[in-house]
Amino acid sequence: MTGIVHIVGAGMAGLSAAVAATEAGRTVHLYEAAPQAGGRCRTVTGADGFTHDNGAHVLLSANRAARGLIDRIGAQDGWIEPEPRGLPVYDAHAQRLSRIGLSPWSWMARDKRPPGMALADLPRLARLAAPLVPPLADRPIGPIFAGSALHDQLIEPLTVAVLNTPVSRASSARLGRALRRVMRPGGARLLIARNGLGPDLVDPAIAWLAQRGAHLRTGMRLRAVEAQDDRAAALVFAGGTIRLSGDDRVILALPPAEIARLFPQIHAPTRFEPIINAHFALAEPLPAEAVPRFIGLVGTLAQWVLVRADHLSVTVSAAEDRIADNPEPLLARIEAEITPALEAAGVACGIGERRRLVKEKRATMTQDAGGAVYRPRPPLRGLAFAGDWIGPLPATIEAAMLSGRDALAQIAEERP
Ligand SMILES: Cc1cc2nc3c(=O)[nH]c(=O)nc-3n(C[C@H](O)[C@H](O)[C@H](O)COP(=O)(O)OP(=O)(O)OC[C@H]3O[C@@H](n4cnc5c(N)ncnc54)[C@H](O)[C@@H]3O)c2cc1C
């Protein structure tokens, strides 16, 4: 492979492919439709100057592909563990805060155990984490924990956090794959970007690529891929067409709906789940040593709150029932829910006037039990697909980054 690697889509999958291709010594051209890179992982600034990420994204130390990329681009100092003593979780019904270990191994210690966990839960947890013979391998997660206190205290919040799909129908096989990775030694540390996804991930990746001659072109919406014989021959963008040489390769790191538009014959997800994030600016900044904090909530619409020095970001995953709600009442409800949780966690902050609701209607694909695992076969030579929807893992940053690397490997192996 000696030609240019053209990568379309500068989300996590595209950036991962671009870094891997650059490392392999390839000439990389990266194209993005939006004015900035990052895709569903981005820092946004409103007209009022209020800056925050679109979501409250977390990584786990088990996410080796993501951490590998972060190390390679020199951004590792930006990724920190906000709650090394265990995740504080506020139960709104009991009005009580407990600290829960994220590693199942840590539950040997009583004070790290999810509240209400009983001996009878152990075989259920084992069924979730241990590989079984298909079709037993995949089933809705909720019914496995019917009648157990663990359902509300751990399984539902964990499921919507990882799979962004209601627990009543979410896939045990996908969650199980993620759990097995987290159970490996050192795999259960929760990490967040110290200053945000832009400064701690996207910007350093773009800078790293630029230093090595791989430049990003924004405002480049791909309209079509032209074929000659069975090869990708040209990329037709809104602003012009780029002809490909026989040695060039293409990675389309695009969301499933875009792939389906470009190649209707490709089997790609058609159902998606929303995530809503509420962002509240703080009246006064918190001292640097007091942040960041990360607090889980149960028994509320709000599922977790990320506390930064100057704002709070609150997540509602699997938010189909709320996506049509008016922003103001939703913001007021979320503010009322998080106030006691912050107090219980010892976060003393005043919420200011600026607030914003970000609704991502297609935050991830639906990840139901029995749903397909997508492994799209490229319809043309010289072309590969990448994106979080590809492969058997939950649709996350990790899956996106793995798919970017895999796509490069696919086109590298291909004969001209
Ligand atoms: C609110 C929210 C919270 C999340 N929280 C987490 C979390 O805590 N942890 C986690 O691991 N994951 C989380 N995720 C999921 C994670 O963000 C995604 O899995 C990941 O970012 C997907 O990356 P991607 O590159 O596959 O797709 P995308 O990010 O969608 O990237 C695709 C890129 O292609 C561009 N594009 C689209 N069409 C075209 C075209 N025709 N031509 C050129 N470019 C085009 C888009 O603008 C975009 O930049 C969250 C997602 C959301 C929305």
Ligand as a Chemical Component Dictionary entry (heavy atoms), coordinates in Angstrom:
data_LIG
# 
_chem_comp.id                   LIG 
_chem_comp.type                 NON-POLYMER 
_chem_comp.pdbx_formal_charge   0 
_chem_comp.three_letter_code    LIG 
# 
loop_
_chem_comp_atom.comp_id 
_chem_comp_atom.atom_id 
_chem_comp_atom.alt_atom_id 
_chem_comp_atom.type_symbol 
_chem_comp_atom.charge 
_chem_comp_atom.model_Cartn_x 
_chem_comp_atom.model_Cartn_y 
_chem_comp_atom.model_Cartn_z 
_chem_comp_atom.pdbx_ordinal 
LIG C1  C1  C 0 -24.170 12.525 24.651 1  
LIG C2  C2  C 0 -23.300 11.321 24.418 2  
LIG C3  C3  C 0 -22.635 10.741 25.482 3  
LIG C4  C4  C 0 -21.789 9.651  25.270 4  
LIG N1  N1  N 0 -21.095 9.129  26.324 5  
LIG C5  C5  C 0 -20.160 8.191  26.097 6  
LIG C6  C6  C 0 -19.314 7.757  27.151 7  
LIG O1  O1  O 0 -19.431 8.202  28.290 8  
LIG N2  N2  N 0 -18.348 6.834  26.854 9  
LIG C7  C7  C 0 -18.207 6.318  25.597 10 
LIG O2  O2  O 0 -17.292 5.509  25.390 11 
LIG N3  N3  N 0 -19.020 6.681  24.589 12 
LIG C8  C8  C 0 -19.976 7.621  24.800 13 
LIG N4  N4  N 0 -20.787 8.041  23.786 14 
LIG C9  C9  C 0 -20.672 7.362  22.475 15 
LIG C10 C10 C 0 -19.497 7.907  21.688 16 
LIG O3  O3  O 0 -19.534 9.316  21.670 17 
LIG C11 C11 C 0 -19.569 7.355  20.280 18 
LIG O4  O4  O 0 -19.603 5.946  20.329 19 
LIG C12 C12 C 0 -18.367 7.757  19.421 20 
LIG O5  O5  O 0 -18.069 9.115  19.577 21 
LIG C13 C13 C 0 -18.690 7.432  17.955 22 
LIG O6  O6  O 0 -17.597 7.802  17.135 23 
LIG P1  P1  P 0 -17.678 7.530  15.568 24 
LIG O7  O7  O 0 -16.418 8.061  14.997 25 
LIG O8  O8  O 0 -18.041 6.126  15.319 26 
LIG O9  O9  O 0 -18.928 8.382  15.045 27 
LIG P2  P2  P 0 -19.165 9.966  15.012 28 
LIG O10 O10 O 0 -18.688 10.594 16.270 29 
LIG O11 O11 O 0 -20.609 10.147 14.679 30 
LIG O12 O12 O 0 -18.243 10.485 13.823 31 
LIG C14 C14 C 0 -18.659 10.495 12.490 32 
LIG C15 C15 C 0 -18.138 11.783 11.861 33 
LIG O13 O13 O 0 -18.506 11.786 10.491 34 
LIG C16 C16 C 0 -18.947 13.079 10.136 35 
LIG N5  N5  N 0 -19.819 12.953 8.961  36 
LIG C17 C17 C 0 -21.089 12.489 8.921  37 
LIG N6  N6  N 0 -21.525 12.457 7.648  38 
LIG C18 C18 C 0 -20.493 12.881 6.872  39 
LIG C19 C19 C 0 -20.317 13.023 5.460  40 
LIG N7  N7  N 0 -21.282 12.713 4.593  41 
LIG N8  N8  N 0 -19.122 13.484 5.006  42 
LIG C20 C20 C 0 -18.101 13.794 5.862  43 
LIG N9  N9  N 0 -18.226 13.651 7.206  44 
LIG C21 C21 C 0 -19.401 13.197 7.697  45 
LIG C22 C22 C 0 -19.660 13.571 11.375 46 
LIG O14 O14 O 0 -19.769 14.989 11.384 47 
LIG C23 C23 C 0 -18.749 13.030 12.475 48 
LIG O15 O15 O 0 -17.736 13.934 12.814 49 
LIG C24 C24 C 0 -21.655 9.103  23.966 50 
LIG C25 C25 C 0 -22.352 9.668  22.902 51 
LIG C26 C26 C 0 -23.154 10.767 23.110 52 
LIG C27 C27 C 0 -23.865 11.381 21.944 53 
# 
loop_
_chem_comp_bond.comp_id 
_chem_comp_bond.atom_id_1 
_chem_comp_bond.atom_id_2 
_chem_comp_bond.value_order 
_chem_comp_bond.pdbx_ordinal 
LIG C1  C2  SING 1  
LIG C2  C3  SING 2  
LIG C2  C26 DOUB 3  
LIG C3  C4  DOUB 4  
LIG C4  N1  SING 5  
LIG C4  C24 SING 6  
LIG N1  C5  DOUB 7  
LIG C5  C6  SING 8  
LIG C5  C8  SING 9  
LIG C6  O1  DOUB 10 
LIG C6  N2  SING 11 
LIG N2  C7  SING 12 
LIG C7  O2  DOUB 13 
LIG C7  N3  SING 14 
LIG N3  C8  DOUB 15 
LIG C8  N4  SING 16 
LIG N4  C9  SING 17 
LIG N4  C24 SING 18 
LIG C9  C10 SING 19 
LIG C10 O3  SING 20 
LIG C10 C11 SING 21 
LIG C11 O4  SING 22 
LIG C11 C12 SING 23 
LIG C12 O5  SING 24 
LIG C12 C13 SING 25 
LIG C13 O6  SING 26 
LIG O6  P1  SING 27 
LIG P1  O7  DOUB 28 
LIG P1  O8  SING 29 
LIG P1  O9  SING 30 
LIG O9  P2  SING 31 
LIG P2  O10 DOUB 32 
LIG P2  O11 SING 33 
LIG P2  O12 SING 34 
LIG O12 C14 SING 35 
LIG C14 C15 SING 36 
LIG C15 O13 SING 37 
LIG C15 C23 SING 38 
LIG O13 C16 SING 39 
LIG C16 N5  SING 40 
LIG C16 C22 SING 41 
LIG N5  C17 SING 42 
LIG N5  C21 SING 43 
LIG C17 N6  DOUB 44 
LIG N6  C18 SING 45 
LIG C18 C19 SING 46 
LIG C18 C21 DOUB 47 
LIG C19 N7  SING 48 
LIG C19 N8  DOUB 49 
LIG N8  C20 SING 50 
LIG C20 N9  DOUB 51 
LIG N9  C21 SING 52 
LIG C22 O14 SING 53 
LIG C22 C23 SING 54 
LIG C23 O15 SING 55 
LIG C24 C25 DOUB 56 
LIG C25 C26 SING 57 
LIG C26 C27 SING 58 
# 
